[in-house]
Amino acid sequence: MNHRTKYSDEQMAAIKAVPIEDVLIDLGYPVKSDSKGFICSPFRNERTGSFKIDRAKNFWCDFGASNTEHIRSGKTHLGGSVIDLVMMLKNCSVLEALDYLAELKPGIALGKIEQVKAPSQYESRSETKITRVGELYTYSLKDYVSKERKIPLEIAQRYLSQIYYKNIVPGKPEPEKDYFAIGFPNRSGAWVIRSQYTDRSTGAVQQIKRNIGPSDCTFIGKDGHYITDESISQSSNVAVFEGFFNFLSWLAWKGILIPGNTDIVVLNSTTNAERALPFIARHSHVYAYLDNDQTGTNCTEHLGEMCAAMCDDEFSISFKDCREAYRGHNDINDAWREVCRQREMSNEQVTGKGMRR
C-alpha cells in the first residue's frame, strides 16, 4: 500500500511532527543532553554525546557518524527527519515507520481502508468505557492476527476493529490508562476482545479473551456485512463457527474476502447456540465448523438434533458436521496455521534449491 493513499497530507504533517525525543524514549534510548545539547547516539555506544536534535524543525544530526556504516555518501554527518530515524533504528520501510509513529501518537487519525463497520445496534452498552473504536493498526495486534493466527490483514481489517477501553472501578476516579485490543462485535451491542502480550518479568505470553458487554452470537450475511435482525437471511446456506478466528480462517482457506454464497453465524461461545437457532433455522443447508473437543461435539450434536426437529413436510434442513476437514486439529484456525506452516516450509525448500549452484 502506498503511504500516500493511507495517510492524508494532514496526517503526514502530524506524523512528521512526532517529537524525536518521544521515539528515542519509546525505543529505550537515553535522551539526557549535555550542556551543549548533545545526547549519546542511538547508533553506537559512546561516552561523549554526538547526537543533536533541532526541536524547532524536528530534525536530528549525528555528528559522530562519519566513520560508521551509516554515513551517506558525500556528507560529513548523518541526519534527517523523525521518519528517517525510525527507518534506521527499526530497519523498516517508510510505511512501517509511518505506522509506528501513528501508533506512538494514536491521536493521529488514520486513513480508513475498507472495513465493515458495526451497525448502531452493535455499539457497546457495557459499563466498561470504550473510548475509541477504529481500524486495526497497532503493530502488536496486527502481528498477533497475521503472524500468530495467520489471518491475512486484508480479511482481518475488514471484520475486526481496534478497541480502546478503560476498566471502570465503582467509587474510584476514571483511570487515565487506555487498554487496546482486537474487537469483534456481537448482535447484543457488545464486543468480544482478544489480545496477547509478553510478561516482561517472566517472558510468558499472556492471552486476553473476554467480553465487553453481554455474550451473544454474531450474524454476517453472504455479502460480508453484519446482520442484526434474525428474521433476515441472504442465502439458503449458513456456516456456523464457535469463534471469529475460525470464521476468518475459513475465509482465508477459501481465499475469499466475503462469504459469497453463505450466511455466517459466529457463536462467540457454545452457550449462545440456542440464541442462534432462529436465524440458523431460516436456512435449508447448515454447515457446522465447531471445535474438535467435547464441547464442540456436544454443541454440534445439539444443533443437528434441533435442525432435524424443525423440519416438516414443507421445509427441511440439511445439517452437515464439517469437522472431518480438520480432524486432528483443535479447530479450523489450528488447522489453517498448520497449512500456512507447511506452505512456508515448502517455499523455503524451493528457494533454497534455487540458490544452489
C-alpha positions in Angstrom: 0.0 0.0 0.0 1.4 3.4 -0.9 1.6 5.6 2.1 0.2 8.5 0.2 -3.1 6.5 -0.2 -3.1 5.6 3.5 -2.3 8.9 5.1 -3.6 12.3 4.1 -1.4 15.4 3.9 -2.7 16.5 7.3 -1.9 13.1 8.8 1.6 13.1 7.3 2.2 16.5 8.8 1.2 15.3 12.2 3.4 12.2 11.9 6.4 14.2 10.9 5.8 16.4 14.0 6.1 13.5 16.4 9.0 14.6 18.7 12.2 12.7 18.1 12.7 12.5 21.9 9.4 10.5 22.1 10.8 8.0 19.6 14.1 7.6 21.4 12.3 7.2 24.8 9.9 4.6 23.4 12.8 2.6 21.9 14.7 2.7 25.1 17.5 5.2 24.3 18.6 7.9 26.8 17.8 11.5 25.9 19.6 13.4 28.6 21.7 16.1 26.9 24.9 17.7 28.0 25.5 21.5 28.4 25.8 21.9 24.6 22.6 20.0 23.8 24.2 16.8 22.6 23.0 13.3 23.6 24.6 9.9 23.1 24.0 8.5 19.7 21.4 5.6 19.5 23.6 4.1 16.7 26.5 3.1 18.9 28.0 3.2 22.4 29.7 6.4 23.3 30.6 8.4 26.4 30.6 11.8 24.8 27.4 12.7 23.0 27.5 13.4 19.3 23.8 13.3 18.5 21.8 16.6 18.4 18.2 17.4 17.8 16.8 20.5 16.2 13.5 20.7 18.1 12.1 23.6 16.0 12.4 21.6 12.8 12.2 18.2 14.4 15.4 17.1 12.7 18.4 15.3 14.0 22.1 15.1 13.2 24.6 12.5 14.3 28.0 14.3 14.0 29.9 11.2 15.1 28.7 9.0 12.2 31.4 9.9 9.6 33.3 6.8 10.3 30.4 4.4 10.6 28.5 2.3 8.0 25.5 4.7 8.4 27.2 7.6 6.7 25.7 8.8 3.5 28.0 9.4 0.5 29.3 12.9 0.2 28.1 14.1 3.7 30.1 14.8 6.8 27.3 13.7 9.2 24.2 11.6 9.3 20.8 13.2 9.8 17.2 13.6 8.8 13.6 13.6 9.9 11.9 11.6 12.5 10.8 9.2 9.8 14.4 8.7 8.7 15.3 8.0 12.3 12.6 5.3 12.8 13.6 3.6 9.5 17.2 3.3 10.6 16.6 2.3 14.2 13.9 -0.2 13.3 15.4 -1.3 10.0 12.0 -0.9 8.4 10.3 0.6 5.3 8.8 4.1 5.0 5.2 2.8 5.5 6.2 0.7 8.6 7.9 3.8 10.0 4.7 5.9 9.4 2.6 3.2 11.1 4.9 3.1 14.1 4.7 6.8 14.5 1.0 6.8 14.1 0.8 4.1 16.8 3.1 6.1 19.1 0.7 9.1 18.8 -2.7 7.4 18.5 -4.4 10.8 18.4 -3.4 10.9 14.7 -6.4 9.8 12.8 -5.6 7.0 10.3 -6.9 6.8 6.8 -9.5 4.0 6.7 -9.2 1.1 4.4 -12.4 -0.7 3.5 -13.8 -2.1 6.7 -17.2 -3.5 7.7 -18.5 -1.1 10.3 -20.6 -2.5 13.1 -24.2 -1.1 12.8 -25.5 1.1 15.6 -27.1 -2.0 17.3 -23.5 -3.2 17.8 -22.5 -0.2 19.9 -21.3 -1.3 23.4 -23.7 -0.9 26.3 -21.2 -2.2 28.8 -20.2 -0.4 31.9 -16.6 -0.7 30.7 -16.0 2.5 28.9 -15.0 2.3 25.3 -13.0 5.4 24.4 -12.4 4.7 20.7 -13.1 2.2 18.0 -11.1 2.3 14.9 -9.1 0.4 12.2 -6.9 -2.4 13.4 -3.5 -0.9 13.0 -1.3 -1.4 16.1 1.8 -3.4 15.3 1.3 -5.9 18.2 -2.3 -6.6 17.3 -1.6 -6.9 13.6 1.3 -9.2 14.3 -0.9 -11.4 16.5 -3.5 -11.6 13.8 -1.2 -12.1 10.8 1.8 -13.9 12.2 0.3 -15.9 15.1 -3.2 -16.6 13.8 -2.1 -16.5 10.1 -5.1 -14.3 9.0 -4.3 -12.1 6.0 -4.6 -8.4 7.1 -7.0 -7.7 4.2 -9.5 -10.0 5.8 -8.8 -9.1 9.4 -9.1 -5.3 8.8 -12.5 -5.8 7.1 -14.1 -7.5 10.0 -12.1 -6.6 13.1 -11.7 -3.3 14.9 -9.2 -1.9 17.4 -11.0 -1.2 20.7 -9.6 1.3 23.2 -11.3 1.0 26.6 -11.0 1.8 30.3 -11.7 -0.5 33.2 -14.0 1.5 35.4 -14.0 0.6 39.1 -17.1 1.8 41.0 -16.3 4.5 43.5 -12.9 5.3 42.1 -11.8 8.0 39.7 -11.7 7.1 36.0 -8.3 5.7 35.1 -6.1 7.6 32.7 -4.8 4.5 31.1 -6.5 3.1 28.0 -6.2 -0.6 27.1 -6.5 -1.7 23.5 -7.4 -5.0 21.9 -8.9 -6.7 18.8 -12.6 -6.2 18.8 -15.4 -8.3 17.1 -19.0 -7.2 17.6 -22.0 -9.3 18.6 -25.6 -8.5 17.9 -26.3 -7.5 21.6 -24.2 -4.4 21.2 -21.2 -5.9 22.9 -17.6 -6.8 21.8 -15.5 -9.9 22.0 -12.0 -8.7 22.5 -8.7 -10.5 22.1 -5.0 -9.6 22.5 -1.8 -11.1 23.7 1.3 -9.6 25.4 4.6 -10.9 26.8 5.1 -10.6 30.5 8.4 -8.7 30.8 9.2 -10.3 34.2 8.7 -13.9 33.1 8.7 -13.8 29.3 5.5 -15.8 29.3 2.9 -15.0 26.6 -0.4 -14.0 28.1 -3.7 -14.3 26.2 -6.6 -12.0 26.8 -10.0 -13.1 25.9 -13.1 -11.5 27.3 -16.4 -9.7 26.5 -17.1 -6.1 26.9 -20.9 -6.4 27.5 -23.2 -9.4 27.3 -22.2 -12.5 25.4 -24.1 -13.2 22.2 -23.7 -14.5 18.7 -22.8 -12.6 15.6 -24.6 -12.8 12.2 -22.9 -11.9 8.9 -24.6 -12.0 5.5 -23.2 -13.6 2.3 -22.2 -10.0 1.3 -19.9 -9.7 4.2 -21.9 -7.3 6.3 -23.4 -7.7 9.7 -27.0 -8.7 10.2 -28.8 -7.6 13.3 -32.3 -8.9 12.5 -32.5 -12.7 12.9 -35.5 -12.8 10.6 -33.4 -11.7 7.6 -31.2 -14.1 5.7 -29.4 -13.6 2.4 -28.7 -17.2 1.4 -30.2 -20.7 1.8 -26.8 -21.8 3.2 -25.3 -20.9 6.6 -22.0 -21.8 8.2 -21.7 -21.9 12.0 -18.4 -21.2 13.8 -17.5 -21.1 17.5 -15.2 -18.1 17.4 -14.3 -15.3 14.9 -10.8 -16.5 14.3 -12.3 -19.7 12.9 -14.6 -17.8 10.6 -11.7 -15.7 9.4 -9.6 -18.8 8.9 -12.4 -20.3 6.8 -12.3 -17.2 4.6 -8.5 -17.3 4.3 -8.5 -21.0 3.5 -11.0 -20.4 0.7 -9.1 -17.4 -0.5 -12.1 -15.1 -0.3 -12.9 -11.8 1.4 -16.6 -12.2 1.8 -18.6 -15.4 2.3 -20.1 -15.2 -1.2 -23.0 -17.7 -1.2 -23.2 -18.4 2.6 -24.5 -16.6 5.6 -22.4 -16.8 8.7 -23.1 -17.4 12.4 -20.3 -16.9 14.9 -21.5 -18.2 18.2 -18.6 -16.5 20.2 -19.4 -19.2 22.8 -21.2 -22.5 22.5 -23.6 -21.3 25.2 -25.1 -19.0 22.6 -26.2 -21.8 20.3 -29.9 -21.5 21.4 -29.8 -17.8 20.6 -28.6 -18.6 17.1 -31.2 -21.2 16.3 -34.0 -18.9 15.0 -31.5 -17.5 12.4 -29.9 -20.9 11.6 -33.4 -22.4 11.0 -34.1 -19.9 8.2 -31.6 -21.8 6.1 -32.1 -25.1 4.3 -28.4 -26.1 4.4 -26.4 -25.8 7.7 -22.7 -26.4 7.8 -21.2 -26.7 11.3 -17.4 -25.9 11.8 -17.1 -26.2 15.5 -14.2 -27.3 17.6 -12.9 -30.9 17.8 -13.3 -31.2 21.6 -16.1 -32.5 23.7 -17.8 -29.1 24.0 -17.7 -28.7 20.2 -19.0 -32.3 19.8 -21.9 -31.7 22.2 -22.9 -28.4 20.5 -22.7 -29.9 17.0 -24.9 -32.8 18.1 -27.4 -30.4 19.7 -27.6 -28.2 16.7 -28.1 -31.2 14.4 -30.9 -32.5 16.6 -32.6 -29.1 16.8 -32.4 -28.6 13.0 -33.9 -32.1 12.5 -36.7 -31.2 14.9 -37.6 -28.1 13.0 -38.1 -30.0 9.7 -41.7 -30.6 8.5 -43.4 -31.6 5.2 -43.0 -28.1 3.8 -39.4 -27.3 4.9 -36.4 -29.4 5.5 -32.9 -28.6 6.8 -29.8 -30.4 5.7 -27.3 -30.4 8.6 -23.6 -31.3 8.0 -20.8 -31.7 10.5 -17.8 -30.3 8.7 -15.1 -31.1 11.3 -13.7 -34.0 9.3 -11.9 -31.4 7.1 -9.7 -30.5 10.1 -9.8 -33.7 12.1 -6.7 -34.0 14.3 -6.7 -30.3 15.0 -8.5 -28.4 17.7 -10.3 -26.1 15.4 -10.1 -24.5 11.9 -7.6 -21.9 12.9 -5.3 -24.5 14.3 -5.6 -26.5 11.0 -5.1 -23.3 8.9 -2.0 -22.3 10.8 -0.6 -25.8 10.1 -1.4 -25.3 6.4 0.5 -22.0 6.4 3.5 -23.5 8.2 3.7 -26.3 5.6 3.5 -23.8 2.7 6.2 -21.6 4.3 8.5 -24.7 4.7 7.8 -25.7 1.1 8.6 -22.2 -0.2 11.8 -22.2 1.9 12.9 -25.5 0.4 12.2 -24.3 -3.1 14.1 -21.1 -2.5 17.0 -23.0 -1.0 17.2 -25.3 -4.1 17.1 -22.3 -6.4 20.0 -20.7 -4.7 22.3 -23.7 -5.1 24.9 -23.6 -7.7 
